[in-house]
Amino acid sequence: MEKQYHGSCHCGAVQFEAKLDLADAMTCNCSLCSKKNAVMVRIPGEDFKLLAGEDQLGLYQWNTKVAKHHFCKNCGIYTFHRPRSAPDKFGINLACLDGVDARSLNPPLLDGASLSLEA
């Protein structure tokens, strides 16, 4: 069931709203997501709204430089990303959502490692 959530980084500089269904939660085993250990949901662009902190967002890109991984430059928390395989969507870090315990969701694994373009 889709619901509107408020999310933020640890220090609160980056704030956003996202409409999503927690039942769509997943993890990924690509080299980056494995290190982030994030539980996320992928949503359409129109279901995401950045409320504050655009100037506080850092950007990490690697390999093909298509995916855009955003984090707070102040506290370092990964908040959301734009995936290489679906750049019109947002991947939301569920641990950043108010009132959500991402660890309790027991999400399935997306085999991102097999989709990677890494040599």
Secondary structure, 3 states (H helix, E strand, C coil): CCEEEEEECCCCCCEEEEEECHHHCEEECCHHHHHHCCCEEEEEHHHEEEEECHHHEEEECCCCCCCEEEEECCCCCEEEEECCCCCCEEEEEHHHECCCCHHHHCCCEECHHHHCCCC
